Amino acid sequence: MPGGRLTHEDRQRIAAWLADGLGYAEIGRRLGRPTSTISREVARNGAPGEYLADHAQQAAGHRARRRKPTRPAEPAADGQPTEVVRGFVDRFATLLAATGLPRMTARVFVCLLTADAGGLTAADLVRRLQVSPASVSKSIGYLEAMDLVVRQPDPGGRRERYVIDDAVWLRAWQADTSAHGDIATAAQRGIEIFGADTTAGARLGRMGQFFARLNEQMSGSTLAETVVYDALTVLAALAHARRPLTLDTLATALDWPGGRATTALDAIQRQPAIADPLALQATGPETYTLTARPDRLSPAQRQALET
């Protein structure tokens, strides 16, 4: 189990990988362990001149029987056996690591996630995860940069405690939403540089559209349902007319006040995804028409349709 004692299976893997010529760092990465754990294992439990799994297992067992306990066993959490809690932390951390979070950082995060309201100190994390203080410090810095962890003074001493507070998910949500909007804006800038008719422009257009939609969905639409309904009605009118229409012509044809038509047009311009796969285009002062979104078709597709 990553973070616990090495098993016989772990030692068999170490022996095989050493025989294949792998270094301690690579073996540690494959097992999810620090490099120091592998080097210490080989130095302590290896046979003279080589490392054999069976010999290492026997040596480790003999050393464990001679070792005196240095501290009482860690109490169970929430009525669950300690091993069950540790197993959950490791399994959950594995899932988070699959999303791109560094493995050790994921373990620290889940450990804090399952801690009491008062959080944990760095020493608590070192003891629970059985890792070095440097590993904990690096992971805490990573989590703080993502606004996933906050520091609080320890009432019982000079140490700081690390806590996952109730606002963590809102901060994470807002950070993701802001990042998605930034990507969409950058992609739009790329289209202006490379041109919508180029391969790069088309690719950036699809990327920008995806992240723009994701940003709108995550941030929540600020438009009332009635405004969205009016925007769709305007789009239907322009599609039916098949020609540019002025604001006055639209309002008259729909039997709306001018302000209502203006609000609907503004909504489409502020949230272009409403019109997808079409785009609202201004052809003159207060005159509008519909065109196909340039990022919906590749240059080759557009050329094939024009011939």
C-alpha positions in Angstrom: 0.0 0.0 0.0 1.6 3.3 -1.0 2.7 5.2 2.1 2.7 2.1 4.3 5.2 -0.6 4.8 6.6 -2.4 1.7 5.0 -5.7 1.0 6.5 -8.9 -0.3 5.0 -8.0 -3.7 6.6 -4.6 -3.6 10.0 -6.2 -2.9 9.6 -8.6 -5.8 8.9 -5.7 -8.1 11.9 -3.8 -6.7 14.1 -6.8 -7.3 12.8 -7.3 -10.9 13.3 -3.6 -11.7 16.8 -3.5 -10.3 17.6 -6.5 -12.4 16.3 -4.5 -15.4 18.7 -1.7 -14.6 16.1 0.8 -13.4 17.3 3.5 -10.9 15.9 4.2 -7.5 14.0 7.3 -8.6 12.2 5.4 -11.4 11.4 2.5 -9.1 10.1 4.9 -6.5 7.9 6.6 -9.1 6.4 3.3 -10.2 5.6 2.3 -6.6 4.4 5.8 -5.6 7.2 6.1 -3.0 10.0 8.6 -2.3 13.4 7.7 -3.8 14.8 7.6 -0.3 12.4 4.8 0.6 13.8 2.6 -2.2 17.5 3.4 -1.5 17.0 2.7 2.2 15.2 -0.6 1.5 18.0 -1.8 -0.7 20.7 -0.7 1.8 19.0 -2.2 4.9 17.5 -5.4 3.5 19.5 -6.3 0.5 21.8 -9.3 0.4 25.6 -8.7 -0.2 26.0 -7.7 -3.8 22.4 -8.0 -4.8 18.8 -7.4 -3.7 16.6 -10.5 -3.3 12.9 -10.2 -2.5 12.7 -13.2 -0.2 15.8 -12.2 1.7 14.6 -8.6 2.0 11.2 -9.7 3.3 12.8 -11.9 6.0 15.3 -9.2 7.0 12.5 -6.6 7.3 10.4 -9.0 9.4 13.2 -9.8 11.7 14.0 -6.0 12.2 10.3 -5.3 12.9 10.2 -7.9 15.6 13.2 -6.4 17.3 12.0 -2.8 17.0 10.3 -1.4 20.1 7.2 0.8 19.6 8.1 4.4 19.8 4.6 5.8 20.2 1.1 4.5 20.7 -0.9 3.4 17.7 -2.9 6.2 16.0 -6.5 6.1 17.2 -9.3 5.2 14.8 -11.1 8.0 13.0 -14.9 8.2 13.1 -15.1 4.7 14.5 -13.3 3.2 11.5 -10.1 1.1 11.8 -7.0 3.2 11.0 -6.0 0.9 8.1 -9.5 1.4 6.6 -9.0 5.2 6.7 -5.5 5.0 5.3 -6.8 2.8 2.5 -9.5 5.3 1.7 -7.0 8.1 1.6 -4.7 6.2 -0.8 -7.6 5.1 -3.1 -9.1 8.6 -3.2 -5.7 10.2 -3.8 -5.2 7.8 -6.8 -8.4 9.1 -8.4 -7.3 12.7 -7.9 -3.8 12.0 -9.2 -5.5 10.7 -12.4 -6.9 14.2 -13.0 -3.3 15.7 -13.0 -2.8 16.5 -9.3 0.7 15.3 -8.1 0.4 12.0 -6.2 1.8 13.3 -2.9 -0.2 16.5 -3.1 -3.3 14.4 -3.6 -2.5 12.3 -0.5 -2.0 15.4 1.6 -5.3 16.9 0.3 -7.3 13.8 1.0 -5.7 13.5 4.5 -6.8 17.1 5.2 -10.2 16.5 3.7 -10.9 13.7 6.1 -9.5 15.4 9.2 -11.4 17.0 12.0 -12.6 20.7 11.7 -9.4 21.9 13.4 -7.3 20.6 10.5 -3.8 19.1 10.9 -0.3 20.4 11.5 2.7 19.5 9.3 3.9 17.1 11.9 0.4 15.4 11.9 0.6 15.0 8.1 4.2 13.6 8.3 3.1 11.0 10.9 -0.1 10.0 9.2 1.3 9.7 5.7 4.7 8.4 6.8 6.6 10.8 4.5 9.3 13.4 4.9 8.6 17.0 6.1 9.9 18.3 2.8 7.2 16.3 0.9 4.5 17.7 3.1 5.8 21.3 2.8 6.0 21.1 -1.0 2.5 19.7 -1.2 1.0 22.3 1.1 2.6 25.1 -1.1 1.0 23.5 -4.2 -2.4 23.4 -2.5 -2.1 26.9 -1.2 -1.3 28.2 -4.7 -4.6 26.6 -5.8 -6.5 28.1 -2.8 -7.5 24.6 -1.7 -5.9 25.0 1.8 -5.8 27.8 4.4 -3.5 28.3 7.3 -4.8 28.8 10.8 -2.8 29.3 14.1 -2.7 26.4 16.4 -4.4 27.3 19.7 -2.2 25.0 21.6 1.2 26.1 20.4 3.3 28.0 17.9 2.6 25.6 15.0 0.3 26.4 12.1 -2.6 24.1 11.2 -3.8 23.4 7.7 -7.5 23.4 7.1 -9.9 22.8 4.2 -12.7 25.3 5.0 -16.3 25.4 3.7 -15.5 27.9 1.0 -12.9 25.7 -0.8 -15.3 24.4 -3.4 -16.5 27.9 -4.3 -12.9 29.1 -4.7 -12.0 26.1 -6.9 -15.2 26.6 -9.0 -14.4 30.3 -9.5 -10.8 29.6 -10.4 -11.8 27.0 -13.0 -14.4 29.3 -14.4 -12.0 32.2 -14.7 -9.4 29.9 -16.4 -11.9 28.7 -18.9 -12.9 32.3 -19.8 -9.2 33.2 -20.2 -8.6 30.3 -22.6 -11.6 31.2 -24.7 -10.4 34.8 -25.0 -6.9 33.7 -25.9 -8.3 31.4 -28.6 -10.3 34.2 -30.1 -7.1 36.3 -30.2 -5.4 33.4 -32.0 -8.1 33.4 -34.6 -7.5 37.1 -35.3 -3.8 36.4 -35.7 -4.0 33.3 -37.9 -7.3 34.0 -39.6 -10.5 32.1 -39.4 -9.9 30.5 -42.8 -6.7 28.8 -41.8 -6.3 25.4 -40.2 -4.9 26.9 -37.0 -7.8 29.4 -36.9 -10.4 26.8 -37.3 -8.8 24.6 -34.6 -8.6 27.6 -32.2 -12.2 28.5 -33.0 -13.4 25.1 -32.0 -11.3 25.2 -28.8 -12.5 28.7 -28.0 -16.1 27.7 -28.5 -15.8 24.7 -26.2 -14.3 26.7 -23.4 -16.6 29.7 -23.9 -19.6 27.3 -23.5 -18.0 25.7 -20.5 -17.4 29.1 -18.9 -21.0 30.1 -19.5 -22.4 26.9 -18.0 -20.1 27.0 -15.0 -20.6 30.6 -14.2 -24.3 30.4 -14.7 -26.3 32.4 -17.2 -27.1 35.9 -16.0 -30.0 36.2 -18.6 -33.6 35.8 -17.6 -35.5 33.1 -19.4 -37.7 35.7 -21.0 -34.7 37.4 -22.5 -33.3 34.1 -23.9 -36.7 33.4 -25.4 -36.8 36.8 -27.1 -33.3 36.2 -28.4 -34.3 33.0 -30.0 -37.3 34.7 -31.5 -35.1 37.3 -33.1 -32.8 34.6 -34.5 -35.9 32.8 -36.0 -37.0 36.1 -37.6 -33.6 36.8 -39.1 -33.4 33.2 -40.4 -36.9 33.4 -41.9 -36.2 36.8 -43.6 -32.9 35.5 -45.1 -31.7 39.1 -45.5 -30.4 41.8 -43.2 -33.0 43.6 -41.1 -32.9 46.8 -39.3 -33.8 47.1 -35.6 -37.0 49.0 -36.5 -38.0 46.4 -39.0 -37.5 43.6 -36.5 -39.4 45.4 -33.8 -42.3 46.2 -36.2 -42.5 42.7 -37.6 -42.5 41.1 -34.2 -44.9 43.8 -32.8 -42.4 44.6 -30.0 -41.3 47.8 -28.4 -37.9 48.9 -29.8 -36.3 48.4 -26.4 -37.3 44.7 -26.2 -35.7 44.0 -29.6 -32.6 45.8 -28.5 -32.3 43.8 -25.3 -32.7 40.6 -27.3 -29.9 41.6 -29.7 -27.6 42.6 -26.9 -28.2 39.2 -25.3 -27.1 37.4 -28.5 -24.0 39.6 -28.7 -23.0 39.0 -25.1 -23.6 35.3 -25.2 -22.9 34.1 -28.8 -23.5 30.5 -27.8 -27.3 31.3 -27.9 -27.1 31.5 -31.7 -24.8 28.5 -32.2 -24.2 27.2 -35.0 -25.1 30.6 -36.4 -23.6 34.0 -35.6 -25.2 37.4 -35.4 -23.5 39.9 -37.7 -24.0 43.6 -38.0 -24.0 44.8 -41.6 -24.7 48.4 -40.9 -26.0 50.9 -38.3 -28.6 48.9 -36.3 -28.8 46.3 -39.2 -28.3 42.6 -38.6 -28.2 39.3 -40.4 -27.2 35.7 -39.6 -24.2 33.9 -40.9 -22.7 30.4 -40.2 -20.1 30.5 -37.4 -16.7 30.4 -39.1 -15.4 27.9 -36.5 -18.1 25.3 -37.2 -16.7 24.4 -40.6 -13.2 23.7 -41.7 -11.7 25.6 -44.7 -12.0 22.4 -46.7 -15.6 21.9 -45.8 -16.5 25.5 -46.7 -14.7 25.2 -50.0 -16.6 22.0 -50.8 -19.9 23.6 -50.1 -19.2 26.6 -52.3 -18.3 24.6 -55.4 
